């Protein structure tokens, strides 16, 4: 065989090997792409299926639409409910212990009689939420929107309300101890009939016409005279040492 013929054969073999490697590489990439597509589709399907699943402990309903539903007594203990929409949903007597409900929407939702001990309700949007008779001890309501919320006869010990919006909220008959309302807006909130069994932090809280008639505030911390001067109390209101009832007490309401 001439040198020219040998060189031509060698070039053909090299070209063949290169082509085989290219096909193999493309085949591997195709398989990898197919596997990734299957994984994405299965993940999407799992998320969709989770939103349609019945309530159970630890369920992941993150971002799901659960508005206008009847979920009385639902067991959602430890559930992931971040950004879930529960607007006008009936969650009375539901088990929400240790559930993560951060940034959930709870507009006009009813959690009356629910157990939300240890739950995270930070930054929820919950105008006119009803937590009457609920237990929400050691829960977080930090930076939550809770205007006109009902907390009547609720147990709220050790719960965090820092920076929460609580204008006109009703706390009548509720139990407090170890709470923080630092920098919260409590304008026109009603604490009449509540029991304060331990320290509560009211540092920087806005107390315009907040109703403390008959309330023992002696264990409250962070209070100053300016806050007391714009709040409402009466002869039954007990203030921390160094603070005095303003001349405008009791307040007059139309």
Residue pairs with C-beta under 8 A, 6 or more apart in sequence:
1 9
50 59
50 60
50 61
50 64
51 61
51 63
51 64
51 65
53 59
55 71
55 74
55 75
55 76
55 79
56 75
56 76
57 75
57 76
57 77
57 78
57 79
57 95
58 77
58 78
58 79
58 80
59 76
59 79
59 80
60 79
60 80
61 79
61 80
61 81
61 84
62 80
62 81
62 82
62 83
62 84
63 82
63 83
63 84
64 84
64 85
65 84
65 85
66 84
66 85
66 86
66 89
67 85
67 86
67 87
67 88
67 89
67 105
68 87
68 88
68 89
69 86
69 89
69 90
70 89
70 90
71 89
71 90
71 91
71 94
72 90
72 91
72 92
72 93
72 94
73 92
73 93
73 94
73 95
74 91
74 94
74 95
75 94
75 95
76 94
76 95
76 96
76 99
77 95
77 96
77 97
77 98
77 99
78 97
78 98
78 99
79 96
79 99
79 100
80 99
80 100
81 99
81 100
81 101
81 104
82 100
82 101
82 102
82 103
82 104
83 102
83 103
83 104
83 105
84 101
84 104
84 105
85 104
85 105
86 104
86 105
86 106
86 109
87 105
87 106
87 107
87 108
87 109
88 107
88 108
88 109
89 106
89 109
89 110
90 109
90 110
91 109
91 110
91 111
91 114
92 110
92 111
92 112
92 113
92 114
93 112
93 113
93 114
94 111
94 114
94 115
95 114
95 115
96 111
96 114
96 115
96 116
96 119
97 115
97 116
97 117
97 118
97 119
98 117
98 118
98 119
99 116
99 119
99 120
100 119
100 120
101 119
101 120
101 121
101 124
102 120
102 121
102 122
102 123
102 124
103 122
103 123
103 124
103 125
104 121
104 124
104 125
104 126
105 124
105 125
105 126
106 121
106 124
106 125
106 126
106 129
107 125
107 126
107 127
107 128
107 129
108 127
108 128
108 129
108 130
109 126
109 129
109 130
110 129
110 130
111 129
111 130
111 131
111 134
112 130
112 131
112 132
112 133
112 134
112 150
113 132
113 133
113 134
114 131
114 134
114 135
115 134
115 135
116 131
116 134
116 135
116 136
116 139
117 135
117 136
117 137
117 138
117 139
118 137
118 138
118 139
119 136
119 139
119 140
120 139
120 140
121 136
121 139
121 140
121 141
121 144
122 140
122 141
122 142
122 143
122 144
123 142
123 143
123 144
124 141
124 144
124 145
124 146
125 144
125 145
126 144
126 145
126 146
126 149
127 145
127 146
127 147
127 148
127 149
128 147
128 148
128 149
128 150
129 146
129 149
129 150
130 149
130 150
131 149
131 150
131 151
131 154
132 150
132 151
132 152
132 153
132 154
133 152
133 153
133 154
134 151
134 154
134 155
135 154
135 155
136 154
136 155
136 156
136 159
137 155
137 156
137 157
137 158
137 159
138 157
138 158
138 159
139 156
139 159
139 160
140 159
140 160
141 159
141 160
141 161
141 164
142 160
142 161
142 162
142 163
142 164
143 162
143 163
143 164
144 161
144 164
144 165
145 164
145 165
146 164
146 165
146 166
146 169
147 165
147 166
147 167
147 168
147 169
148 167
148 168
148 169
148 170
149 166
149 169
149 170
150 169
150 170
151 169
151 170
151 171
151 174
152 170
152 171
152 172
152 173
152 174
153 172
153 173
153 174
154 171
154 174
154 175
155 174
155 175
156 171
156 174
156 175
156 176
156 179
157 175
157 176
157 177
157 178
157 179
157 197
157 198
158 177
158 178
158 179
159 179
160 179
160 180
161 179
161 180
161 181
161 184
162 180
162 181
162 182
162 183
162 184
163 182
163 183
163 184
164 181
164 184
164 185
165 184
165 185
166 181
166 184
166 185
166 186
166 189
167 185
167 186
167 187
167 188
167 189
168 187
168 188
168 189
168 190
169 186
169 189
169 190
170 189
170 190
171 189
171 190
171 191
171 194
172 190
172 191
172 192
172 193
172 194
173 193
173 194
174 191
174 194
174 195
175 194
175 195
175 197
176 194
176 195
176 196
176 197
176 198
176 200
177 196
177 197
177 198
177 199
177 200
178 198
178 199
178 200
179 200
179 201
180 200
180 201
181 200
181 201
181 202
181 205
182 201
182 202
182 203
182 204
182 205
182 222
183 203
183 204
183 205
184 205
184 206
185 205
185 206
186 205
186 206
186 207
186 210
187 206
187 207
187 208
187 209
187 210
188 208
188 209
188 210
188 211
189 210
189 211
190 210
190 211
191 210
191 211
191 212
191 215
192 211
192 212
192 213
192 214
192 215
193 214
194 215
196 215
196 216
196 217
196 219
196 220
198 219
199 219
199 220
199 221
200 219
200 220
200 221
201 220
201 221
201 222
202 220
202 221
202 222
202 223
202 227
203 221
203 222
204 222
205 222
205 227
207 227
207 228
207 230
207 231
208 230
208 231
209 230
209 231
209 232
209 251
210 231
210 232
211 231
211 232
211 233
211 251
212 231
212 232
212 233
212 237
213 232
213 233
213 234
213 236
213 237
213 250
214 234
214 236
214 237
215 233
215 236
215 237
215 238
216 237
216 238
217 223
217 237
217 238
217 239
217 240
218 238
218 239
218 240
218 241
219 240
220 240
221 240
223 239
223 240
223 243
224 243
225 243
225 244
228 239
228 243
228 244
228 245
228 246
229 246
229 248
232 249
232 250
232 251
233 239
233 245
233 249
233 250
234 249
234 250
235 245
235 250
237 245
237 249
239 245
